[in-house]
């Protein structure tokens, strides 16, 4: 058996690895470049493995996002309220957070009224989203009003970041929320001065909070 040299076109033996006329290498490309072939093969395997890892990571992230979305606040039908339920990682005691945004924004941010039950503790506070004007001590002066009732002035406890105020006697405030249509709050912002916002509280259902407190 014989074949033609691809370089000089002379006839050589079929099994010859070099041409006896021009000394050209007659081996196939893979046999002439074994190191390059191995490098290309390993690169392809590496790309496939990396792609598989990225797909698994992306799938894991998607699952985490789905779980986070499932745990996130869910809007209560036909109201502006949002309900979020969870439980303590320490003792499995329930946690319920009910919140509603104000009708007005303050420089692009809507203050939020929050009713939070964790274990046997109930907190009701307004997160103004901006720092409050400093006063002596850790309380801030506000005025608030349910529907058309007489406005009340109070000095409410402020949060550590100085952006939120906590209502005293939260149980009493929760009962007022359950029967009201709107809550107006007037306060002093450090950056924006006096602000008045209104929360549409109609539709507040205290049953989830009461179940949490009764646990």
Buried (B, 14 or more C-beta within 10 A) or exposed (E): EEEEBEEEEEEBEEEEEEBEEEEBEBEEEEEEEEEEEEEEEEEEEEEEEEEEEEEEEEEEEEEEEEEEEEEEEEEBEEBBBBBBBEBEEEEEBBBBBBBBBBBEEBEEEBBBBBBBBBBEEBBBBBBBBBBBBEEEEEBBBBEBBBEEEEEEEEBBBBBEEBBBBBBEEBEEBBEBBBEBEBBBBBBBBEEEEEBBBBBBBBBBBBEBBBEBBEE
